[in-house]
Amino acid sequence: MNWISNFVRPKINSLFSRREVPENLWSKCPECGTMLFHRELCDSQHVCTNCEHHMQFLPRDRFEALFDNGIFTPVKVPEPLADPLHFRDQKAYPQRLKDARKSTGEAEAMLVAEGEMGRTSIIAAAQDFSFMGGSMGMYVGNAIVAAAKRAVELKRPLILFSAAGGARMQEGILSLMQMPRTTVAIEMLKEAGLPYIVVLTHPTTGGVTASYAMLGDVHIAEPNALICFAGPRVIEQTIREKLPEGFQRAEYLLDHGMLDRVTHRRDLRDELISITRALLGLPPAVAGDLPAPTADDAPLDSEKTAPAKAEEPADTSEAPATGEPKPDAPATPKGAATA
């Protein structure tokens, strides 16, 4: 054994050996291709720090950023009938649901929760695009109905975050029936005089756009979100013309009066708090609380607070202790008696 075997060879092997890297440590921005560290991505709420592209934001992560201190309570949603049409394509529909639940960890494509946002009690619902494209099925219809009923029961506004590719084809006409069903649920909110705010995220298409996603009192969209019924590729293939740049994007729809706001994700919570409190007729939210009083802030003793005695004026009868001569005595007037 020599220094080559003891030092050089292990050093070379360490340089060329394959190092194990944990999964999901880095993510690539689909817009600019920048590699983003997962902690940096979480701190920015899944917004690319290089190009400001808004990536998919899971419902639970969104609720943690939305509710005060990330605290919320899920609202129970009734389970629909499983596979009523016995649909099968390359896989059976129950198997597709099982695979989606395993990959996402969620029961279905929508999560409903209640909690406080800026000290304002709300009901929130968010779609999960990673669960079968956020497609609208019977469970999503049940979730929106449950959210609307809970909001009416507690007299709270409803905020919905949409992200869907449309109706779920595996449920056929039963999926399309959720469009009028959710419309009736939203009408319950309007009759109760409760605000209904919709935040449209990328993408919101198909039957979702044609129903509950466009029935809000206020419509807010995230930047560059695709919002449409039929996608741009379908339209281009149908009319055989090139669509203008940015067509059906959030900024385009804002310019043409389809949206009220386009708000960056980092400013979305403050925007929702202001709008919700304004619609409820509440004063503006408190930006911060004053610190609790401490011992240093206690009132001083009466002795310390009593006014100091006024100092007696100095005796000016004596001449100042300086080298200056005293002023002469006043002269005796003429005719005065003398001793």
KOLLOFI-368763 format. One line per field, with one value per residue (C-alpha): x, y, z; residue number from 1; residue in three letters. Coordinates in pm, 1 decimal. Last residue first. Layout:
BEGIN
X <- (X; ...)
Y <- (Y; ...)
Z <- (Z; ...)
nr <- (NUM; ...)
rest <- (ALA; ...)
END
This chain:
BEGIN
X <- (-2785.7; -2859.2; -3190.6; -3241.0; -3222.8; -3046.6; -3105.1; -2858.7; -2683.0; -2767.7; -2500.1; -2242.1; -2260.8; -2030.2; -1706.4; -1652.2; -1395.8; -1652.3; -1839.2; -2170.1; -2291.6; -2528.6; -2890.3; -2945.7; -3055.6; -3136.4; -3497.1; -3634.2; -3657.9; -4004.2; -4079.6; -4073.2; -4406.1; -4515.8; -4463.7; -4163.8; -4323.1; -4647.9; -4469.2; -4435.3; -4702.1; -4617.1; -4457.9; -4130.4; -4323.0; -4449.5; -4760.9; -4851.5; -4723.3; -4952.1; -5126.4; -5070.7; -5236.4; -5585.2; -5831.3; -6036.0; -6379.9; -6655.5; -6934.9; -6926.2; -6828.7; -6551.1; -6427.0; -6404.5; -6233.9; -5965.1; -5894.3; -5885.2; -5632.4; -5413.7; -5414.0; -5345.0; -5038.3; -4779.3; -4985.5; -4974.1; -5314.0; -5512.3; -5835.0; -6196.3; -6209.4; -6405.0; -6385.3; -6177.6; -5852.7; -5890.0; -5948.0; -5620.4; -5431.7; -5568.9; -5482.8; -5744.5; -5529.5; -5180.7; -5051.5; -5326.0; -5475.9; -5345.7; -5620.9; -5757.8; -6099.5; -6126.8; -5760.1; -5689.9; -5989.0; -5886.1; -5529.1; -5649.0; -5849.5; -6228.3; -6400.4; -6134.8; -5904.8; -5529.5; -5353.0; -5085.9; -5096.0; -5336.1; -5700.2; -5957.9; -6331.2; -6561.9; -6930.9; -6868.1; -7059.4; -6774.6; -6601.5; -6936.0; -7050.6; -6906.4; -6550.3; -6584.8; -6741.1; -6423.5; -6120.2; -5944.2; -5567.5; -5390.7; -5571.9; -5908.8; -5983.8; -6359.3; -6529.7; -6883.1; -7015.6; -7316.2; -7660.5; -7847.3; -8012.3; -7667.7; -7528.3; -7816.7; -7762.9; -7412.7; -7562.9; -7807.8; -7516.4; -7335.2; -7621.1; -7655.5; -7288.9; -7280.1; -7511.0; -7218.5; -7042.8; -7346.5; -7366.8; -7035.7; -6867.7; -6541.5; -6541.0; -6470.4; -6583.3; -6330.6; -5952.3; -5955.8; -5800.9; -6051.7; -5990.0; -6319.2; -6384.5; -6717.4; -6837.4; -6965.7; -7315.0; -7240.4; -7524.4; -7506.6; -7132.1; -7177.3; -7446.3; -7225.6; -6925.1; -7134.6; -7277.5; -6927.6; -6794.0; -7087.2; -7025.7; -6655.4; -6746.8; -6983.1; -6712.0; -6526.4; -6174.6; -5886.4; -5654.1; -5695.4; -5577.1; -5276.4; -5516.1; -5634.9; -5937.5; -5975.6; -6268.7; -6269.8; -6524.4; -6455.3; -6420.8; -6240.4; -5948.6; -5718.9; -5834.7; -6007.7; -6110.9; -6316.7; -6205.3; -6310.6; -6068.6; -6139.1; -5999.5; -6053.5; -5935.3; -5593.5; -5250.7; -5154.3; -4991.2; -5188.7; -5520.9; -5460.7; -5371.5; -5684.0; -5905.3; -5757.5; -5816.4; -6179.6; -6222.4; -6093.8; -5781.9; -5715.3; -6073.7; -6332.7; -6651.0; -6869.0; -7131.7; -7188.2; -6815.3; -6837.9; -7160.2; -7077.4; -6905.2; -7050.7; -6798.3; -6677.8; -6534.5; -6163.8; -6059.2; -5798.2; -5481.2; -5201.4; -5123.3; -5426.5; -5559.7; -5430.4; -5072.5; -5168.4; -5475.2; -5260.1; -5030.2; -5333.5; -5485.5; -5168.7; -5015.9; -4928.4; -4667.9; -4698.2; -4419.2; -4243.5; -3949.0; -3653.2; -3804.5; -4049.6; -4369.0; -4443.2; -4548.4; -4214.9; -4100.1; -4194.5; -3990.8; -3685.8; -3714.6; -3747.6; -3441.6; -3527.4; -3371.3; -3453.5; -3614.3; -3782.1; -4151.4; -4165.1; -3957.4; -3753.4; -3778.6; -3498.2; -3503.6; -3805.9; -3612.6; -3305.4; -2969.5; -2749.6; -2396.5; -2255.1; -1881.8; -1649.9; -1490.8; -1502.9; -1334.4; -1051.2; -990.9; -1006.2; -740.6; -504.4; -496.0; -438.2; -376.3; -146.1; 15.7; 133.7; 0.0)
Y <- (11650.8; 11790.9; 11907.7; 11891.2; 12218.2; 12066.1; 11695.2; 11447.3; 11261.1; 10893.6; 10653.6; 10563.7; 10219.7; 9960.6; 9908.2; 9604.1; 9349.3; 9079.5; 8919.4; 9070.3; 9338.4; 9234.0; 9320.3; 9063.2; 8785.3; 8488.9; 8410.9; 8117.4; 7796.9; 7683.8; 7355.3; 7057.8; 6935.6; 6602.0; 6310.1; 6166.8; 6188.7; 6052.3; 5745.5; 5694.0; 5535.6; 5188.1; 5179.5; 5033.8; 4744.7; 4648.8; 4730.7; 4481.8; 4569.6; 4760.8; 4542.0; 4539.5; 4608.4; 4617.3; 4547.3; 4828.5; 4883.1; 4631.6; 4677.9; 4311.3; 4399.7; 4627.2; 4360.0; 4106.9; 4348.2; 4453.9; 4100.7; 3964.5; 4226.1; 4163.2; 3791.1; 3841.2; 4063.1; 3780.0; 3605.9; 3901.7; 4049.0; 4085.8; 4263.0; 4306.9; 4054.5; 4013.0; 4380.4; 4356.9; 4487.6; 4244.4; 3957.1; 4032.3; 4060.5; 3724.9; 3536.1; 3445.8; 3588.7; 3689.3; 3714.5; 3745.4; 3423.5; 3273.7; 3166.0; 2831.2; 2900.2; 2556.6; 2467.1; 2809.3; 2780.8; 2437.9; 2555.0; 2863.3; 2659.6; 2640.7; 2783.5; 3032.1; 3157.3; 3100.0; 3274.5; 3526.3; 3702.9; 3562.7; 3645.5; 3828.8; 3824.8; 4008.2; 3935.5; 3588.7; 3398.8; 3338.4; 3044.4; 2888.4; 2802.5; 2844.0; 2878.9; 2546.6; 2393.0; 2439.0; 2628.1; 2770.7; 2723.1; 2895.2; 3063.8; 3238.5; 3385.1; 3404.3; 3611.2; 3541.2; 3796.8; 3711.4; 3872.2; 3550.7; 3552.2; 3592.2; 3298.7; 3071.9; 3177.4; 3033.4; 2695.2; 2716.4; 2776.3; 2480.7; 2252.7; 2408.7; 2321.9; 2000.3; 1836.6; 1830.2; 1578.8; 1352.7; 1377.7; 1195.0; 1082.4; 968.6; 1290.9; 1506.9; 1861.7; 2136.9; 2164.4; 2307.1; 2562.8; 2777.5; 2939.4; 3011.7; 3264.5; 3238.9; 3507.6; 3411.9; 3405.2; 3079.8; 2879.6; 3061.7; 2994.9; 2631.0; 2585.1; 2746.2; 2532.0; 2213.1; 2299.9; 2371.4; 2044.2; 1837.8; 1974.4; 1894.9; 1541.2; 1498.6; 1581.4; 1893.5; 1820.3; 1954.5; 1809.5; 1458.3; 1570.9; 1795.8; 2079.7; 2091.6; 2315.6; 2551.9; 2634.4; 2896.3; 2986.4; 3309.2; 3463.4; 3797.8; 3838.5; 3898.9; 3569.1; 3350.2; 2987.9; 2749.7; 2486.6; 2322.2; 2115.8; 2025.6; 1763.5; 1457.8; 1264.8; 1426.1; 1263.2; 1384.2; 1076.6; 814.4; 991.6; 1027.1; 657.6; 548.7; 777.9; 635.8; 283.5; 362.7; 493.0; 172.9; 220.5; 261.5; 381.9; 253.1; 405.5; 202.7; 481.6; 526.7; 504.3; 575.0; 740.8; 1075.7; 1135.1; 1422.5; 1702.0; 1776.6; 2123.3; 2132.9; 2355.0; 2624.7; 2756.7; 2894.7; 3165.8; 3358.5; 3188.2; 3253.6; 3120.5; 2795.1; 2780.4; 2801.3; 2525.3; 2306.7; 2385.5; 2312.5; 2606.4; 2544.9; 2785.3; 3162.6; 3294.3; 3592.6; 3560.8; 3506.6; 3448.3; 3198.0; 3201.6; 2893.9; 3090.0; 3282.1; 3121.4; 2777.7; 2827.2; 2943.9; 2640.4; 2411.3; 2550.1; 2687.3; 2584.0; 2848.0; 2714.5; 3042.4; 2942.2; 2587.1; 2687.6; 2387.9; 2252.9; 2146.2; 1936.7; 1739.0; 1412.3; 1393.8; 1390.2; 1078.4; 1141.3; 948.0; 888.8; 1084.4; 1316.5; 1067.9; 800.3; 1037.5; 1121.0; 755.2; 674.5; 957.1; 910.2; 558.9; 374.9; 640.3; 701.1; 343.0; 0.0)
Z <- (6089.1; 5749.5; 5619.0; 5241.6; 5057.8; 4760.1; 4695.6; 4835.6; 4553.1; 4492.2; 4611.0; 4344.6; 4179.0; 4323.5; 4136.7; 3904.4; 4021.4; 4054.8; 4333.7; 4234.2; 4461.7; 4730.5; 4698.2; 4421.0; 4648.1; 4415.8; 4340.8; 4534.0; 4329.8; 4242.3; 4404.2; 4164.8; 4037.3; 4182.8; 3938.9; 4112.3; 4451.4; 4316.5; 4187.9; 3810.1; 3593.7; 3451.4; 3097.6; 3226.5; 3376.5; 3030.5; 2829.0; 2555.1; 2208.6; 1972.8; 1719.2; 1345.7; 1011.1; 1154.3; 875.1; 728.1; 880.9; 803.4; 548.9; 446.3; 89.0; 218.6; 458.1; 175.2; -64.3; 183.1; 305.6; -49.4; -157.6; 146.9; 66.4; -303.9; -272.9; -286.0; -554.2; -789.3; -866.1; -1186.6; -1093.2; -1203.9; -1484.7; -1810.3; -1906.8; -2224.8; -2073.5; -1783.2; -2025.5; -2206.7; -1874.2; -1757.0; -2074.8; -2333.2; -2617.8; -2501.1; -2856.1; -3114.5; -3253.5; -3576.7; -3809.7; -3920.9; -3762.1; -3602.4; -3559.6; -3409.9; -3175.3; -3048.4; -2992.9; -2805.8; -2552.7; -2551.4; -2244.4; -2138.6; -1863.2; -1902.0; -1613.4; -1712.3; -1374.9; -1112.6; -1158.7; -947.7; -1014.6; -774.1; -717.6; -849.5; -1117.5; -1362.1; -1191.8; -1094.4; -1446.9; -1796.8; -1668.8; -1486.4; -1796.9; -1996.5; -1870.6; -1565.4; -1597.5; -1430.0; -1143.6; -1122.6; -780.1; -728.5; -459.0; -333.6; -87.5; 129.5; 87.4; 173.3; -169.8; -327.7; -132.7; -231.5; -593.9; -569.0; -478.7; -771.5; -1008.8; -853.7; -955.3; -1299.4; -1376.6; -1172.6; -1428.0; -1671.0; -1445.6; -1431.1; -1811.4; -1846.1; -1522.8; -1683.3; -1888.8; -1587.8; -1669.0; -1735.7; -1722.0; -1374.8; -1142.5; -950.7; -613.7; -434.9; -159.2; 25.4; 264.3; 611.2; 762.3; 951.8; 796.5; 464.7; 438.4; 537.0; 273.2; 6.8; 99.0; 100.1; -243.3; -373.0; -234.2; -364.8; -714.7; -681.8; -571.8; -867.1; -1113.8; -1220.1; -1342.6; -1136.9; -1401.6; -1264.6; -919.4; -994.0; -1075.7; -714.0; -673.8; -380.5; -152.7; 122.7; 392.1; 577.2; 924.2; 915.1; 1154.8; 854.6; 712.1; 967.6; 926.5; 717.5; 469.2; 142.5; -70.2; -431.6; -673.4; -455.2; -149.4; -136.9; -98.4; -444.1; -601.3; -409.2; -450.7; -824.0; -859.6; -671.2; -877.3; -1197.7; -1066.8; -989.1; -1348.3; -1507.0; -1710.9; -2083.7; -2113.1; -1865.1; -1730.5; -1496.9; -1524.5; -1148.4; -1068.3; -693.0; -573.1; -419.5; -83.5; 116.2; 187.2; 540.9; 587.6; 667.7; 961.1; 909.3; 1076.9; 856.5; 1111.8; 982.4; 670.3; 318.3; 317.1; 487.3; 262.7; -49.5; 71.6; 141.5; -198.4; -398.8; -584.9; -947.8; -1078.5; -1112.9; -1337.2; -1180.1; -1428.6; -1194.9; -851.1; -995.4; -789.0; -581.1; -272.0; -273.4; 52.7; -79.0; -396.8; -204.7; 18.3; -284.3; -461.9; -803.8; -1134.6; -1397.4; -1717.3; -1811.0; -1828.8; -1693.7; -1388.2; -1285.0; -933.7; -701.1; -383.4; -499.0; -465.3; -244.7; -426.5; -415.4; -531.3; -822.1; -791.3; -1017.4; -764.0; -477.2; -689.9; -778.4; -412.3; -310.6; -577.2; -485.2; -108.5; 22.8; -302.5; -445.5; -105.3; -88.0; 0.0)
nr <- (339; 338; 337; 336; 335; 334; 333; 332; 331; 330; 329; 328; 327; 326; 325; 324; 323; 322; 321; 320; 319; 318; 317; 316; 315; 314; 313; 312; 311; 310; 309; 308; 307; 306; 305; 304; 303; 302; 301; 300; 299; 298; 297; 296; 295; 294; 293; 292; 291; 290; 289; 288; 287; 286; 285; 284; 283; 282; 281; 280; 279; 278; 277; 276; 275; 274; 273; 272; 271; 270; 269; 268; 267; 266; 265; 264; 263; 262; 261; 260; 259; 258; 257; 256; 255; 254; 253; 252; 251; 250; 249; 248; 247; 246; 245; 244; 243; 242; 241; 240; 239; 238; 237; 236; 235; 234; 233; 232; 231; 230; 229; 228; 227; 226; 225; 224; 223; 222; 221; 220; 219; 218; 217; 216; 215; 214; 213; 212; 211; 210; 209; 208; 207; 206; 205; 204; 203; 202; 201; 200; 199; 198; 197; 196; 195; 194; 193; 192; 191; 190; 189; 188; 187; 186; 185; 184; 183; 182; 181; 180; 179; 178; 177; 176; 175; 174; 173; 172; 171; 170; 169; 168; 167; 166; 165; 164; 163; 162; 161; 160; 159; 158; 157; 156; 155; 154; 153; 152; 151; 150; 149; 148; 147; 146; 145; 144; 143; 142; 141; 140; 139; 138; 137; 136; 135; 134; 133; 132; 131; 130; 129; 128; 127; 126; 125; 124; 123; 122; 121; 120; 119; 118; 117; 116; 115; 114; 113; 112; 111; 110; 109; 108; 107; 106; 105; 104; 103; 102; 101; 100; 99; 98; 97; 96; 95; 94; 93; 92; 91; 90; 89; 88; 87; 86; 85; 84; 83; 82; 81; 80; 79; 78; 77; 76; 75; 74; 73; 72; 71; 70; 69; 68; 67; 66; 65; 64; 63; 62; 61; 60; 59; 58; 57; 56; 55; 54; 53; 52; 51; 50; 49; 48; 47; 46; 45; 44; 43; 42; 41; 40; 39; 38; 37; 36; 35; 34; 33; 32; 31; 30; 29; 28; 27; 26; 25; 24; 23; 22; 21; 20; 19; 18; 17; 16; 15; 14; 13; 12; 11; 10; 9; 8; 7; 6; 5; 4; 3; 2; 1)
rest <- (ALA; THR; ALA; ALA; GLY; LYS; PRO; THR; ALA; PRO; ALA; ASP; PRO; LYS; PRO; GLU; GLY; THR; ALA; PRO; ALA; GLU; SER; THR; ASP; ALA; PRO; GLU; GLU; ALA; LYS; ALA; PRO; ALA; THR; LYS; GLU; SER; ASP; LEU; PRO; ALA; ASP; ASP; ALA; THR; PRO; ALA; PRO; LEU; ASP; GLY; ALA; VAL; ALA; PRO; PRO; LEU; GLY; LEU; LEU; ALA; ARG; THR; ILE; SER; ILE; LEU; GLU; ASP; ARG; LEU; ASP; ARG; ARG; HIS; THR; VAL; ARG; ASP; LEU; MET; GLY; HIS; ASP; LEU; LEU; TYR; GLU; ALA; ARG; GLN; PHE; GLY; GLU; PRO; LEU; LYS; GLU; ARG; ILE; THR; GLN; GLU; ILE; VAL; ARG; PRO; GLY; ALA; PHE; CYS; ILE; LEU; ALA; ASN; PRO; GLU; ALA; ILE; HIS; VAL; ASP; GLY; LEU; MET; ALA; TYR; SER; ALA; THR; VAL; GLY; GLY; THR; THR; PRO; HIS; THR; LEU; VAL; VAL; ILE; TYR; PRO; LEU; GLY; ALA; GLU; LYS; LEU; MET; GLU; ILE; ALA; VAL; THR; THR; ARG; PRO; MET; GLN; MET; LEU; SER; LEU; ILE; GLY; GLU; GLN; MET; ARG; ALA; GLY; GLY; ALA; ALA; SER; PHE; LEU; ILE; LEU; PRO; ARG; LYS; LEU; GLU; VAL; ALA; ARG; LYS; ALA; ALA; ALA; VAL; ILE; ALA; ASN; GLY; VAL; TYR; MET; GLY; MET; SER; GLY; GLY; MET; PHE; SER; PHE; ASP; GLN; ALA; ALA; ALA; ILE; ILE; SER; THR; ARG; GLY; MET; GLU; GLY; GLU; ALA; VAL; LEU; MET; ALA; GLU; ALA; GLU; GLY; THR; SER; LYS; ARG; ALA; ASP; LYS; LEU; ARG; GLN; PRO; TYR; ALA; LYS; GLN; ASP; ARG; PHE; HIS; LEU; PRO; ASP; ALA; LEU; PRO; GLU; PRO; VAL; LYS; VAL; PRO; THR; PHE; ILE; GLY; ASN; ASP; PHE; LEU; ALA; GLU; PHE; ARG; ASP; ARG; PRO; LEU; PHE; GLN; MET; HIS; HIS; GLU; CYS; ASN; THR; CYS; VAL; HIS; GLN; SER; ASP; CYS; LEU; GLU; ARG; HIS; PHE; LEU; MET; THR; GLY; CYS; GLU; PRO; CYS; LYS; SER; TRP; LEU; ASN; GLU; PRO; VAL; GLU; ARG; ARG; SER; PHE; LEU; SER; ASN; ILE; LYS; PRO; ARG; VAL; PHE; ASN; SER; ILE; TRP; ASN; MET)
END
